[in-house]
Amino acid sequence: MSDYVDNIAAGVTREYFTFLTSFYDNIELLNEAEQLEMFHLICRFALRNYEPSSEEIKRTHSPLFWMAWVNIAPKIKDSWRRYKNGLKGGAPKGNRNAAKRQKNNLNST
């Protein structure tokens, strides 16, 4: 089975993702056929965690398409990393790393 089908079968999917302005700026440079393909590629990666190799993209598409993809893919990959870390439940109870600290008030006494 392909990675795409395996990810869907394993439940490795998300309901939504953030589409950044920089994605659109990169896609805008492509012709209409490539734009549609890029939208599908972004959605498959962002929602189903299917990432084609950069070498595959470079071999089968225009240089401009490849340049757009190498700008977009790392942001989606980072998004998946944050999503998977969030599934772990965040910081353990009692963790004081993010506790608010009072500022030293120099005018008091």
N, C-alpha and C positions, 0 to 999 in steps of 0.2 A: 504494500500500500504506500501511497505517497505520504510525505510528512503532513501535507494539508489535510488529507482524510484522516490520518492518525490523530492529529490534534483535535479535530472535531469529535472523533470517536472517544477520545480520552477526556473530553470536556474542557479542553484548554481553549476557552473562548472568553470574550468579554462582551458586554452589552453595548459599550460606547467607548469612544476615545476622543482625545482633544486633537482637533485639526488646526494646526498653527498657521498663522499668516505666512510664515516662511515656506510652508508646503505649497501654498497657493502661488506664491511668487515664483517658485521653481517650476511649477507645472505650467504656469502662464507662458513660459518660454517655448514650450513644446507645440508641435502641430496637433490638430484635433484628435487624430487617431492615437498618437502617443499620450495625449492628455487622458483620454479614456482609459488606456491601459495602465497609466500611472495611478489613477484613482483606484482602479481595481487592485493593483499591487499594494498600495498603501492600506486599503481596507482589509485585504487578506492578512497582511502582516500585523496590523494594529488590532484586529478583532479575532483572528484565528492563530496568531503566532507562527505564520508560515513565512519564513524569510528565504528568498532565493539568494544564491551567492552573488556577490558583486561581480565575480568573474563571468558568471552566466549572463548577467545583465550586460556587461561590457561586450561579450561575444555576440549577443543577439539583438542589440539595440544601438541606436545612434549614440555618439559621444555625448551629446547634450542630455539625452535621456539618462545615461549612466551618471553624468555629473549631478543631475537633479536627484537621482536615487541615493548617491553617496552622501548628499547633504541631508536627506530626509531620514534614511534608515537608522542612523545612530540615535536620533531623537525618539523614534518608535521603540528601539531596543531598550533605551533607558526607561521609557514608559512601562514596558513589560517588567523590567527589573523592579521598579517601584511597586507595580501592581502585585507581583509575586511576594515581595516583602510585606506588603499590606495584608496579604492572606495569612501571614504568620501571626497576625494579631497585634503588631506594634510592640511597643516597649512593655516589659513586664511590670506588673503592679508594684508600686513602691519605688519605681525608678525616679530618681530626683534630677536627672540630667536636664530636663526642660523646666524645672521649677522656677517660678519667677523670684527674682531677688529684689529686695528693696534697695533703692538708691541711697547712698550715704547723703544725709541731709546736713550740709555744712552750717546752716543757719540755726540749728536747734541746740539747745542747752540752757 
